[in-house]
Amino acid sequence: MLTQAVDAQQLLVDVQLDIQDGNDKDAKVLAADLTRTANAARDASGTMTDWSDGNPTVVAIASLMDLASRAGTEYQSWFADDKRAALRRAKDLRHQNDAQVPEANADLAALADKGISCQDTPLELEAPG
């Protein structure tokens, strides 16, 4: 789940950067990847067993992934229909996600302090800014 969440957060950043750079073709592909990856991370968080130390982190990540998935869907809608409202909604969702990243990272840092690790995946999520 964490690897997918880290990937989804990076995709959320990359979609917006590609749009800003005029790389709509790449951004469109990344938006679809964002939706798939965020959905997979969110779904995986729902299958995790009850874990008292990690529950707040799992809930925080699931919330971020819900926002990321919805943003990906709005980006895809914008590419399909060229409606500025969809792009505004995607940016609003991205900003909501950004505001929640520090809390999720604090929860992840608390787990790291307890000795929890995730192989080659850092216990930190990128904020989309």
C-alpha positions as CSV (number, residue, x, y, z in Angstrom):
1,M,0.0,0.0,0.0
2,L,2.7,2.5,0.9
3,T,4.6,2.0,-2.3
4,Q,1.5,2.7,-4.3
5,A,0.7,5.8,-2.1
6,V,4.2,7.1,-2.7
7,D,3.8,6.5,-6.4
8,A,0.4,8.2,-6.5
9,Q,1.6,11.3,-4.7
10,Q,4.5,11.6,-7.2
11,L,2.0,11.2,-10.1
12,L,-0.2,13.9,-8.6
13,V,2.8,16.2,-8.8
14,D,3.9,15.1,-12.2
15,V,0.4,15.5,-13.8
16,Q,0.3,19.2,-12.8
17,L,3.9,19.8,-13.9
18,D,3.2,18.3,-17.3
19,I,0.1,20.4,-17.7
20,Q,2.0,23.6,-16.7
21,D,4.8,22.6,-19.2
22,G,2.2,22.1,-22.0
23,N,2.9,18.3,-22.1
24,D,-0.8,17.4,-22.3
25,K,-0.2,14.0,-23.9
26,D,2.1,12.9,-21.1
27,A,-0.2,14.5,-18.5
28,K,-3.2,12.5,-19.8
29,V,-1.4,9.2,-19.5
30,L,-0.2,10.2,-16.0
31,A,-3.7,11.2,-14.9
32,A,-5.0,7.7,-15.8
33,D,-2.0,6.2,-13.9
34,L,-2.8,8.4,-11.0
35,T,-6.4,7.3,-10.8
36,R,-5.4,3.6,-11.0
37,T,-2.6,3.8,-8.5
38,A,-4.4,5.9,-6.0
39,N,-7.4,3.6,-6.2
40,A,-5.2,0.5,-5.7
41,A,-3.5,2.2,-2.6
42,R,-6.9,3.2,-1.2
43,D,-8.3,-0.3,-1.7
44,A,-5.3,-1.9,-0.1
45,S,-5.6,0.3,2.9
46,G,-9.1,-1.1,3.4
47,T,-7.8,-4.6,3.6
48,M,-5.2,-4.0,6.3
49,T,-5.7,-5.7,9.6
50,D,-6.4,-3.6,12.7
51,W,-3.1,-2.3,13.9
52,S,-3.4,0.2,16.8
53,D,0.0,1.9,16.1
54,G,-0.7,2.2,12.4
55,N,-4.4,2.9,12.2
56,P,-4.1,6.7,12.1
57,T,-1.5,6.4,9.3
58,V,-3.6,4.0,7.3
59,V,-6.6,6.3,7.6
60,A,-4.5,9.4,6.6
61,I,-3.1,7.6,3.6
62,A,-6.5,6.4,2.5
63,S,-7.8,9.9,2.7
64,L,-4.9,11.2,0.6
65,M,-5.5,8.5,-1.9
66,D,-9.2,9.3,-2.2
67,L,-8.3,12.9,-2.9
68,A,-5.6,11.8,-5.4
69,S,-8.0,9.5,-7.2
70,R,-10.7,12.1,-7.5
71,A,-8.1,14.6,-8.8
72,G,-7.0,12.0,-11.4
73,T,-10.6,11.6,-12.5
74,E,-11.1,15.4,-12.8
75,Y,-7.9,15.7,-14.8
76,Q,-9.1,12.9,-17.2
77,S,-12.5,14.7,-17.5
78,W,-10.6,17.9,-18.4
79,F,-8.7,16.1,-21.1
80,A,-11.8,14.5,-22.4
81,D,-14.1,17.5,-22.4
82,D,-11.8,20.5,-22.2
83,K,-14.0,22.0,-19.4
84,R,-12.0,24.4,-17.2
85,A,-14.2,23.6,-14.2
86,A,-12.8,20.0,-14.2
87,L,-9.3,21.4,-14.1
88,R,-10.2,23.8,-11.2
89,R,-11.7,20.9,-9.3
90,A,-8.6,18.8,-9.9
91,K,-6.4,21.7,-8.6
92,D,-8.7,22.1,-5.5
93,L,-8.4,18.4,-4.7
94,R,-4.6,18.6,-5.2
95,H,-4.5,21.5,-2.7
96,Q,-6.6,19.6,-0.2
97,N,-4.2,16.6,-0.6
98,D,-1.3,19.0,-0.1
99,A,-2.7,20.3,3.2
100,Q,-3.1,16.7,4.6
101,V,0.4,15.5,3.6
102,P,2.3,16.9,6.7
103,E,0.0,15.0,9.1
104,A,0.4,11.8,7.2
105,N,4.2,12.3,7.1
106,A,4.2,13.0,10.9
107,D,2.3,9.7,11.4
108,L,4.8,7.9,9.1
109,A,7.7,9.4,11.0
110,A,6.2,8.2,14.3
111,L,6.1,4.7,12.8
112,A,9.7,5.0,11.6
113,D,10.7,6.0,15.1
114,K,9.2,2.7,16.4
115,G,11.4,0.8,13.9
116,I,8.8,0.3,11.2
117,S,10.2,0.3,7.6
118,C,9.1,-0.6,4.2
119,Q,12.0,-2.2,2.3
120,D,13.1,0.3,-0.4
121,T,10.2,2.7,0.1
122,P,10.8,5.8,2.2
123,L,8.2,6.5,4.9
124,E,7.5,9.9,3.4
125,L,4.9,11.2,1.0
126,E,5.5,14.0,-1.5
127,A,3.3,17.0,-1.2
128,P,1.9,18.2,-4.5
129,G,2.4,21.9,-3.6
